[in-house]
């Protein structure tokens, strides 16, 4: 499986084991529709190995730890079980010890799927896979979301109470994040009930893959280089409003008019083609993506074609968008000057991200940029600038999918 992909579960009884070159702590969390546990009883791990419909099995250091889910016994209101892992050694990261999750039919131990999260670095804990309910049927999804603050960070994110050791009396009080081995649900005697539940903790920032150089929008407009990525987050909040992708170009060296076509291709989590928005189809996915129409010459300043994307209205099955430009008239991009794409806030017109295509190749198509929906809900934009032989958007679908 690849990150974001899913499979239907042919059995009600599944086991997920997670193996790595080092010993791991594996756990499961039962989540409601709001993505939180109902109580600490929904956190299943080595100190609390059984819960409603979910059990933990230790590998004893010689075999992988595992979480088994009996979907028929999962309580009503639980819509997802996430399986997490962290190295047993406190503070150890996943760099160089990428884990592999194996999803099995728990009745006969047959393998249903495997998943190895790619490009791990500073992460000390992972949400590896999730077993989730969709339209009355249970499925499994590969996730691979990393956290840099350990299993305690994941647990806190999903609403579990994490006990923290008291600071030494001689030291000034400081917040302490315990290593995974010290984490446990509240023990007897329980704390007296609180009149007002505490506010949920802010989610920890997922760790970025090494060398990714991901940036956000906090410092204003971002000018991207090829293969650089910007997270569409400002002030710690994902940008879930309407954005516009403007694409522009000019004929090179005062040459003849050139007819380029800008398009956006929508994909699902398994790189499956959902639909394409271009001059022949100006709206897709219920109007959440709209095209401004065809520019036949490229003459004039400003954007030649604009594609508006309502990020908040995109269906959940749309996890990737690739913005492309191709030469319907067959002219090569070496005959084009000043090709660029820019992302704008549709409400204010403010330019957020810009990518100028500096080097052209004698091809008829180019993948300009891609937007990828992250597990946490935010979108990342990556500058591409990859040239392909394709005069129509139909011929762009396959190479764009391979570039996701």
N, C-alpha and C positions, 0 to 999 in steps of 0.2 A: 504494500500500500504506500501511497505518497501522502504528504501532509494535506489534510482536508478531504481526502477520499473516504468513501463509506461503503459498507457492504450490508446486505440484509442478513439477519441471523436465521439460519434454518432450524435452529433448536432453541428451546426455552432455557437451556442450561449451558452456560458458557464459562470458560476459564480464561483469564488473561495472565500469563506469566511473563516476567520481565527479567531478561538475563543481560549481564555485562561482564567484562573481565574482572571486576571487583564486586564485592558483596553490596547489594542494594537493599534499602528499605522500601517496600512496596505497600501502598495503601489504597483504599477505595473510599469515595465520599458519595453519599446519596443526596441528590440535589432536587429541589422543587423547581417550578417554572421560573422563579426569580433567580435561579443559580446559586441558592444558599441551602445549607443543611437546615433541617428543622430543629435539631439540637445536637449536642456533642455525641449523642448515641449514633448519629449517622456517619461518624468517622470510624472506619474499620481499618485497624492496623495491628501491629504486633502486641500491643497492650490491651486491645479490645478487638479480638479476632472474629466476632460474629455480630451480625445485625440483621434486620429484616430483609431476607432475600439475598444477602451478601455476606461472604465469609472470606477470611484471610487464612492463607496457608504458608507457613514458613518453610523455606528450603533447607534450613539448618546449616547454611553456608556451603553446602555441596550441590544444591539444586536451586533454581530460581524461586523466589517468593512468588506467590500467585494470589489473585483475587478471583473468586468464583461468584457468578451472578445467576440466581434462579429468577428469571424475569417473571415467572408466574407467581412468585412469592413476594415480589417487590410491592410495597404498600401503595395504595392509590395516592396520587399527588406527587409521587416521585417520578420525574421525567428523565433523569439522567444519572448514571453512575460513572464518575471519572476515576480512572486508575492512574495513580501518581507513583513516582519513583525518585529516590535520592540516594547518593552514595552513603554507605554506612559510616564511613570515616568523616568526622565533622569537618566541614569547610572544603572538602574535596569537590572539584568541579567535574563536569562530564567531558571536558576536553580530552580527546584521545581514548575515551572509554564509552563510546556511543552504545546505548542499550538497544536491545531488540525485544519488542513485545510480540508474543505469539498468542493469537486468539484461537482457542480450541473448543471443539464440541466436548463438553465436560462428561458426556455419557460414554463416549468411546475414545476420547483423547485425540481424535483426528484434528488436523490443523485446518482452520478456516482461512487464516490470513496471518501475515507477519508484517511488522513495521519497524524500521530503524530511523529515528529522527535524524535529519541531515544537519551538518554545519553547526555542531554544538561547540561552545567555548566556555564562557564564564558561568554558565548555569549550574546551580547546585541542587536543583530540583526540577522535575518535569511533570506536566500533565501529559501522559503518554498517549492513552486512547480513552475513548468514552463509549459507553453503552447507552443508547438513548432511544426514547419512544417518539415515533413520528407517525401520525395518522393511524394510530392503533397497532403499529408494527414496530418491533425492536430492531435496531441496527447498531453497527459498530463503526466508529469514525476514527481515523488516524489524526492525532492532534500535534504532539511534539512541541507544545508551548513551554518555554523555559522560564525559570525564575532564578534570580541571583541571590535570593535571601533564604534559600533552603525550603524544606518541607513545611516549616512553620509559616513561611510566607504564603504558600498555597493554602494551607489550612485556614489561616486568618482571612484570606481573600474569599473563601467560601463560607465564612461565618462560624468556624470552629473556635472555641475559646482555647487559647494557648497559655499554659501556665508559664510565668516567667520567674526565675529565681530572684529573691529580694537582693537589693544591692548591699554590699558590705557596709556596716554602720559607719566606718571611718571615711568612706568615700561619698562624694556628693551623689545624690540619686540620678541615675541615667537609665534611659530605656535600653533593655537588653534583649537581643534576639537569641534564643537558645538554639543550640544545635539540635538536629532531628532526634537524637537519642534521648534528650531530656523532655521531649514533648509528650504530653499525655492529657487526656480529658480530665476535667475536674474529678477529684477523688473524694471519698467519704471522709469526714462529713462534708456535705455540699455547702456551698456558700448560701447565705440567706437570699431569698428571691429579691430582686430589685424592682422597685416600683416602676422605673422607666428603663427599658432595655437600652444598652449602650449603643451609640451610633456605630454603624458598620465601619470597619477600618478601610482606609483607601487602598485599592489594589496595588500591589507592588509592580514596579516597572519590569516588564519582561526583559531578559538579558538579550542583547543583540549578538548575532554571530560575529566571531572575530573578524576584523577587517571590513565589516560591513559599512562602517562610517555613516550610519543612519543619523539624520538630523531631523529637526522638527521646524515648525513655522514661527517659533517664539521670537526670533530676531528679524522677522520681516521676510521680504521676498527672497527666495532661494534660487540661485542659478546653478543648475545641475551640469555635471560632466557625465559623459557616457558611463553607464552602469552604476551611477550613484543613485542612492535612494533617499527619499524624504518621507517621513511619517506625517500624515495629514492631521497633526495634533497641534493645537495652540492653547497655551495656558493649561496644559494637562488634560484638555478635553478633546476627544475626537471630533473632526469636522464632519458632521452628519447633515449638512445642508446641501443646497444646489451648488454645483460647480460647473464651470464652462471650460472646455478644452478648445482653445483657439489654435488653428494651424494655418501657417502662412508661408508664402514662397514668392519669388519673382523669377521671371525669365533671366537666364544668365547672359551677361555681356550684351545687353540690349537685343537679345535674340527674339525670335517669334513667340507669340503667345503659347503658353503651355497649359494643357488641361490636366491638372492633377485632381485626384479624388481623395478626400479624407473620410475615414470610416472608423468605427469602433466595433470590435468583435467581443461578444460576451461569452464567458465560459463558466462551466460548473466546476466543482471541486476535483473531478477526475479529468480535467482539461477537456471535457466534453463541450462541443460547440452548442450554445443555446440559441443565439441569433446574431445578426449583423445589422448595424445601422449605417446607412450610406445614402447617396443621392437618390437611389431607387426605392429606399425604404426609410422614411424620415422619422419614424417612431418605432421603438421596440420595447419589450418588457412592460407593457401597460402604460407607455408614455413616460416611464422613468428616464429613458434616454431619448433625446430628440436631436435631429440634424437640421442645420440652418438651410441646407440646399446647396446645389452645385455651383461652383465658380469655374467658368470655362477658360479663363485667361491667366489668372494670377496677377493681373494688373491692379495697381492702386495700393495704398498703404493699409496697414492694419491686417487683421485676420482675414484670410480668404474664405475659410469655412469654419464654423463653430459647432461643436457638439455639446449639448447641455446634459448633465448627469445629475439626477436627484439621488444622492447617496442614501438618504433616509428612506426612499421609496423602493430601492432595488430589492427584488425578491431575495430571500436567503440563499436560494440555489445559485445565484450569481456571485461568484467568488473572485473572478478575474476579468479585467477589461484590458484589451490591447488596442491602442490607437495606431492606425496605419495610414500611410499615404501611398497611392500608386498612380502610375502614369497610364491613363486609359488610352492616350494617343500614341503610346509606345516610345516616347522620348525618354532618354536616360536621365538620371539625376545629375549627371555631369553637365547637363544643360539647364540646371536649376540653381538659382542663387538665393541665399538668405532663407533657407528652409528652417522653420522653427516650430515648436509647439509651446504653449503656455497655459497654465491652469489658473483660472480666475474664480473669485467668489462671485457667484451669479447675482447676489443681492446688492453688492457694493461696487462690483466691477474691479475690485482690487486684484492686482496680479500677485499670485502666491508663489508660483514655481515657473521657471522658464528653462527650456533646453534648446540651444541653438545647434543645428546640424552643421558642423564645421568642415567635415570631409565627406565628399560625395563619391559614389562608385557608379560605374556604368551599368546600373540595373534599373528596373522599372517599378520597383516597390521598396518601401522602407518601413520597418517597425519603429515607430517613434518613441512610444512610452507605454508603460503598463501600470494599471492600478490593481493592487492585490488586497483583498479583504483579509485582515489578520484574525486569529482566533479570538483576540480580545475585543474585536468589533471595529477597530480603526482601520483606515486604508493607508497603504504605502504606495507612493509613486516612484517608479524607477525609470530613468532615462535609458533608452535602448540604442537607437541609431544603427540598427542592423539592416543591411540591404538584402533583398531577395528578388528573384525573377518572378514577377507577378504583376499583371496589368489590371486585374480586377480583384475586388475584395474576396470573391469566392476562392481565388488562388492564394489568398493570404491566410485563410483559416488554418491550414495545417502548419505552416512555419510559425505562425503566431502561437499556436498551442504548444509547439515544441519549445518555444522561448519562455513560457510561463515558469 
